[in-house]
Every structure is written in structure tokens, then in C-alpha cells.
Amino acid sequence: MELLNASDVKKMLRCSLPLVYKMANERRIPCVRIPCPTLGTRKKELVRFKFEDVATFIEANYQR
């Protein structure tokens, strides 16, 4: 299964990158968070999305 990154989702939704991350943080769009090892104090994660989840989000928010 191929996962989408936030930039891919941004292009699909034609919105800003911060909005994609905000919707992921608010659990409006399901995502996969992959922990990344880091030497600093800040926790870092890769955020990836399943195409099907983004398509479901679009359908759920579609208004005629």
C-alpha cells in the first residue's frame, strides 16, 4: 500500500500545508504517524495518509 504525504494531500484538497496538518491533528483526516529518532528535545514524526481515507473525507464533506 502506498501512503500519501501531506504535500500530496494538499494538492488533492487544494489547500495549505498547515491546514492538512491541522486536520490530521484534529483527527478530521485519519493519518499514520511514524516516530522518527531525533537527538533534540522535540518529538518528530512522519505523517502519512491513506488515499482511501482522503477520498472518504472528500465524499463526507461534499456539498451539492
Secondary structure, DSSP 8 states (H G I E B T S, - for coil): --EEEHHHHHHHHT--HHHHHHHHHTTSS--EEEEE--SSSS-EEEEEEEHHHHHHHHHHT---
